[in-house]
């Protein structure tokens, strides 16, 4: 009958309209979610993958992305480790956009991670927020807003007889710390 085909047609149109609205809502929600995502959230999804980074000062590093904090991230490759503040990152090249499962954001502050490096007594290179090397040596103190690095020959441990001097660096001027003698 004509009534049956008319109602079938109207119901099909209504279902198509509902499906189109649903697709539009999903697309809009995805756009909103992507627009509100922060860099550390995206980096959490890349944790454990190998990335190539361009840091300030034209420095390029290819390494596995480790723990991520709100304002820093960690890298490791070939016996070297980096603790990098987000502000020193210029770009990050990745082979994938990351998993949908975000890892745990570290609540540990940058200065606390540097204190962990101090405890391990590894030789470090400290770069400023412009990518220029500031100092090479061994951490001797990490204060609330500064660190002190002992200067000594590369082939010697930081002992009183081998220390040539100290550098005090405000933490706000540090772009990243490279740990160079990881065993």
N, C-alpha and C positions, 0 to 999 in steps of 0.2 A: 504494500500500500504506500501511498504517498506520505502519510503521516510517519510511518516507520522509517522511511529513508530520510525524511526531513530531520527527525530526532537523532538518527544515527549520525547524520552529517553534523548537526549542532553539537552533539556530544564529542565527536572526533575533533572538532575545532576547539572546544573547551579544553580537552585533554592536551592538544598540541600547544595551546596557549599556556597552560599550567606548566608543561614540560619546558617551554622556552623561558618562562619566568624563573623556574628553578635553575636552569643553566646560567642565566644572567646573574642570579643571586650568588651562585657558587663562584662564578668568575669574579664578581665584585668582592666577595669575601677573600679570595686568593690575592687580589690586587691590594686590598687593605692589609692583609697579613704580611705580604712582601714589603709594602711601604713602611710598615712599623717595625720591621726586623732590624736589630742592631748588629754591628759588625761582629761583636764577640759571640752573638748567638749563631751567626753563620759559621764562624771559625770553629765553634764547638762541634758543628756537624762535620767538619773536616779533620777533626782530631784523629791522629793515627795515620793520616795519608801524607804522602810526600808532596810538598809544594815548593814552588820557586818564588822567592820574595825579592822585591827590589826595596831596599832600605834607603833612607836619606844618605846623601854622599855617594850616590851611584854604586852602592854595594849590593851585590846579588848573592843570595844564599839559597841553595837547594837542600832541604832537610825535611825530616818527619815532624809534623806538628804535634806537640805534646800538650801539656796542661794549658788551659786558657783561663785568664782572669778577666775582670771587667775592663781593665786598662792595660793589660800586657798579655803576652803569650810566650811559650817556650818552644824551642826547636832542638833537634838532635840529629847529628849526622857525622859519621866517620870519626868518632871519638871527640867531637866538639859539641858543645851545648851553647845555646844562646838564650838569654832572657831579654825580651824585646818589649819596650813600651809601644803601645798602639800608635802613638804620635810619630814614631820613627819609621812606620810602614808607609811606603809609597804605592806599592801594588803587590798583589798576590796572584800568582798564576797557578791554576789548579786543573787537573785533568778531569775532574768531576765537580758537581756543585755541592756534593756532600750528601750524607744519608739524611733520611727524614727523622732519625733518632738523634736528638741532641744529647751530648754527654753532659757531665756535671760541671757547672761553672765554679771554678775555684774561688773561694771567699778569701783566700790568703792574699795579703797585700804584697805589692812589688817589693817593699823594703823587707818583709819577712822572708821572701824567697831569696833575696840577696844575703840575708843573715844565714840562711841554710848553706849558701856557697861559702860564706866566711867559715862556718863550722868545718867544712870539708877541706879548707886550706889549699884550694886549687889556684893555680896561676890564672889570672884574668886579664882581658883587655877591656877597657871601658871606653865607649864612644859617646860623644855628646849628641844632643838632639838634632844636630846638623849633619851627623854621620862622620865627624872627624874623630880620629883616635885621641883620647885624652891622656891615658896612662896605662901602663902595663906593670903588673906586679901581683902582690898577694893582699887580699883584704885583711885589715887588722881591726876595723871597727865599722859597724853600721849603726848609726844613730837614727833618731826619728826622721830627720830630713837631710842627712848627709852620710857619706861613707869616707873612710880613710884607707888608702892603698899604700902599702910599703913597697918602695922601689928597691930592686936588687937584681943582680945578674940572672939571666934566664936559666943558666945551668946550676943555680944554687937555690937552696931553700931559704925562706924568709927567717933567718936567724939574726940576732943582734949584730954579729960580726960582718954579715953580708949586706945589711940594709944600708942604702945610700941616702935615704930620705923618705918623706911621706907626702902624699897628696891628699888634701881634703876636697871632696867634690859634693856640691849640693845635689841631692837626689833629683830635683826638678830639672837639672841640666843634663842628666844621664838619659841617653837614647836607648842604649842596650849594653849588656854585659856579655862578653863572650868568655866562656870557660874553656881554656885551651889545653889543659893537661889531664883530661879525663882518662882514667885507666879502664 
